[in-house]
């Protein structure tokens, strides 16, 4: 996905969200930050008009944690539209409830690890770093198969 310009307002909002994470987000972030999944994740990252809870860019995987506000029909429709946008950009979205994270953190992490490993294994190897004197070789891009939204109900 080409780099998109992110407004200062989005950056500020993402920073605020990183500073005021929910208990479930904090628990999951500790696991992801410690690299216990074997993948690099970022948190509260602005992507176009949205801010995602967690994203692994190398696997094009987004992990969203839903609190009680996501139980309302209007919010669920908004989430479906949001997820459809990310799928159109080549991402897969995993959604878990805060309760799933707090009651079964290991299961949530394992579900994330499995999906990310499957998606990452389909990617070509990273291009080599440029040698001294410039020239990075070919610029390879990968196309990922669009996958449907996966609800985090496995754990």
C-alpha positions in Angstrom: 0.0 0.0 0.0 1.5 3.3 -1.0 2.3 5.7 1.8 -0.7 8.0 2.3 -0.6 11.4 3.8 -2.0 11.4 7.3 -3.4 14.6 8.7 -2.0 16.2 11.9 -5.4 15.7 13.5 -5.2 11.9 12.8 -1.7 11.7 14.1 -2.7 13.6 17.3 -5.7 11.3 17.8 -3.6 8.2 17.3 -1.1 9.5 19.9 -4.0 10.2 22.3 -5.3 6.6 21.8 -1.8 5.2 22.5 -1.7 7.0 25.8 -5.2 6.0 26.9 -5.4 2.3 25.9 -8.1 0.1 27.5 -7.0 -2.7 29.8 -7.5 -5.3 27.1 -5.5 -3.3 24.6 -2.7 -2.9 27.2 -2.6 -6.7 27.8 -2.5 -7.6 24.2 0.1 -4.9 23.4 2.4 -6.3 26.1 2.4 -9.7 24.2 2.7 -8.1 20.8 5.4 -5.7 21.9 7.4 -8.5 23.4 7.4 -10.0 20.0 5.9 -13.2 21.3 4.1 -13.7 18.0 7.4 -13.5 16.0 6.0 -10.6 14.0 6.3 -6.8 14.3 3.1 -5.0 15.3 2.3 -1.3 15.6 -0.5 0.1 17.7 -3.0 2.8 17.1 -1.8 3.4 13.6 -3.6 5.9 11.3 -4.4 4.3 7.9 -6.2 6.7 5.6 -9.3 7.9 7.5 -9.1 5.2 10.2 -7.0 4.4 13.2 -6.4 0.7 13.7 -5.8 -0.8 17.1 -3.0 -3.1 16.0 -1.4 -3.9 12.7 1.3 -6.2 11.3 2.2 -4.5 8.0 4.3 -7.4 6.8 1.4 -9.8 7.1 -1.2 -7.1 6.2 -3.1 -8.1 9.3 -5.2 -5.8 11.4 -6.4 -6.7 14.9 -9.3 -4.8 16.4 -10.5 -5.0 20.0 -14.2 -4.3 20.5 -15.7 -3.0 23.7 -19.4 -2.7 24.6 -19.9 0.2 22.2 -19.5 -2.3 19.3 -22.6 -4.2 20.4 -25.0 -1.7 18.8 -26.3 -2.4 15.3 -25.2 1.1 14.0 -21.6 0.5 15.3 -21.5 -3.0 13.8 -22.5 -1.6 10.4 -19.8 1.0 10.7 -17.3 -1.7 11.6 -18.4 -3.8 8.5 -17.8 -0.8 6.2 -14.4 -0.1 7.8 -13.5 -3.8 7.5 -14.5 -3.8 3.8 -12.2 -0.9 3.2 -9.3 -2.7 4.7 -10.0 -5.9 2.8 -10.1 -3.9 -0.4 -6.6 -2.7 0.6 -5.4 -6.3 1.0 -5.6 -6.6 4.8 -7.3 -9.2 6.8 -9.1 -8.0 9.9 -9.4 -10.0 13.1 -11.9 -8.8 15.7 -11.9 -9.8 19.3 -14.0 -8.5 22.2 -12.2 -7.0 25.2 -13.7 -9.8 27.3 -12.0 -12.5 25.0 -8.7 -10.8 25.5 -9.0 -10.5 29.3 -10.3 -14.0 29.8 -8.3 -15.9 27.2 -5.2 -13.9 26.2 -3.2 -17.0 25.2 -6.0 -18.1 22.9 -6.3 -14.7 21.2 -2.5 -14.5 20.8 -2.4 -18.0 19.3 -5.2 -17.1 16.8 -3.4 -14.0 15.8 -0.1 -15.9 15.4 -1.7 -18.6 13.2 -3.4 -16.1 10.9 -0.3 -13.9 10.6 1.9 -16.9 9.9 -0.3 -18.1 7.1 -0.5 -14.6 5.6 3.2 -13.9 6.0 4.2 -17.3 4.5 2.5 -16.3 1.3 4.7 -13.2 0.8 7.9 -13.2 -1.2 11.1 -12.6 0.7 12.0 -9.0 1.6 14.2 -7.3 -0.9 17.9 -7.1 0.0 19.2 -3.9 1.6 21.0 -1.5 -0.7 24.7 -2.0 -1.0 27.2 0.8 -0.3 27.1 3.2 -3.2 23.3 2.9 -3.8 21.1 0.8 -5.9 18.6 -1.4 -4.1 17.9 -3.7 -7.1 14.4 -4.4 -8.2 11.5 -3.0 -6.3 9.2 -5.9 -5.7 5.6 -5.6 -4.7 3.4 -8.4 -3.6 -0.2 -8.9 -4.2 -2.2 -10.5 -1.5 -5.4 -12.3 -2.0 -8.2 -10.4 -0.5 -9.6 -12.3 2.4 -12.8 -11.9 4.2 -13.2 -10.5 7.6 -12.6 -13.0 10.3 -14.4 -12.7 13.6 -12.3 -13.5 16.6 -14.5 -16.2 17.9 -12.0 -19.0 17.6 -10.5 -18.7 21.2 
